[in-house]
Amino acid sequence: MPVRTLSQTDIEAIAEAVRPSHMCRFDNVRREDMDFLKDLIVIYKETRSEVIKWVVKGIVYGTLIIVLIGVYFKLGRN
């Protein structure tokens, strides 16, 4: 295997590439507070998703029950 060495320019280019370039818009918010807010957003999205699932299930089951009641009365009266 050939041995490869990095030049100082290569090292500086790698260091520049991995240096964080993110500038936070919220300079008065601690990292822990931001993590807490992110967790709250995740909980909100999961809860909203569950509520939407239950509402859709309720609509589907309600429609099925109404259809079955209608079929029962339609066929039961003959």
C-alpha positions as CSV (number, residue, x, y, z in Angstrom):
1,M,0.0,0.0,0.0
2,P,1.3,3.4,-0.8
3,V,1.9,5.8,2.0
4,R,0.2,9.1,1.6
5,T,0.9,12.2,3.6
6,L,-1.1,15.3,4.0
7,S,0.3,18.7,3.4
8,Q,-0.4,21.7,5.6
9,T,-2.8,23.0,2.9
10,D,-4.7,19.7,3.0
11,I,-5.0,19.8,6.8
12,E,-6.2,23.4,6.7
13,A,-8.8,22.5,4.0
14,I,-10.1,19.6,6.0
15,A,-10.2,21.7,9.2
16,E,-12.2,24.4,7.4
17,A,-14.6,21.8,5.9
18,V,-15.4,20.2,9.3
19,R,-15.5,23.5,11.2
20,P,-19.1,24.2,12.2
21,S,-20.5,27.0,10.1
22,H,-23.9,27.2,11.8
23,M,-24.8,30.5,13.3
24,C,-27.8,30.3,15.7
25,R,-30.4,33.0,15.3
26,F,-31.2,32.7,19.0
27,D,-28.1,34.0,20.8
28,N,-29.9,34.3,24.2
29,V,-31.1,30.6,24.3
30,R,-29.0,27.9,25.9
31,R,-28.5,24.6,24.2
32,E,-30.6,22.7,26.8
33,D,-33.5,25.1,26.3
34,M,-33.4,24.6,22.5
35,D,-33.3,20.8,23.0
36,F,-36.3,21.0,25.3
37,L,-38.2,23.0,22.7
38,K,-37.3,20.5,20.0
39,D,-38.6,17.7,22.3
40,L,-41.9,19.6,22.8
41,I,-42.3,19.9,19.1
42,V,-41.7,16.2,18.6
43,I,-44.3,15.4,21.3
44,Y,-46.8,17.8,19.6
45,K,-46.3,16.2,16.2
46,E,-46.7,12.7,17.6
47,T,-49.9,13.7,19.5
48,R,-51.4,15.4,16.5
49,S,-50.7,12.3,14.4
50,E,-52.4,10.1,17.0
51,V,-55.4,12.4,17.2
52,I,-55.7,12.4,13.4
53,K,-55.6,8.6,13.3
54,W,-58.4,8.3,15.9
55,V,-60.5,10.9,14.1
56,V,-60.2,9.0,10.8
57,K,-60.9,5.7,12.5
58,G,-64.0,7.2,14.1
59,I,-65.3,8.5,10.8
60,V,-64.7,5.2,9.0
61,Y,-66.3,3.1,11.8
62,G,-69.2,5.6,12.2
63,T,-69.8,5.4,8.4
64,L,-69.8,1.6,8.6
65,I,-72.2,1.5,11.5
66,I,-74.6,3.9,9.7
67,V,-74.4,1.8,6.5
68,L,-75.0,-1.4,8.5
69,I,-78.0,0.1,10.3
70,G,-79.4,1.2,7.0
71,V,-78.9,-2.3,5.5
72,Y,-80.5,-3.9,8.6
73,F,-83.6,-1.7,8.3
74,K,-83.9,-2.0,4.6
75,L,-83.6,-5.8,4.6
76,G,-85.3,-6.3,7.9
77,R,-88.6,-4.6,6.8
78,N,-89.2,-7.1,3.9
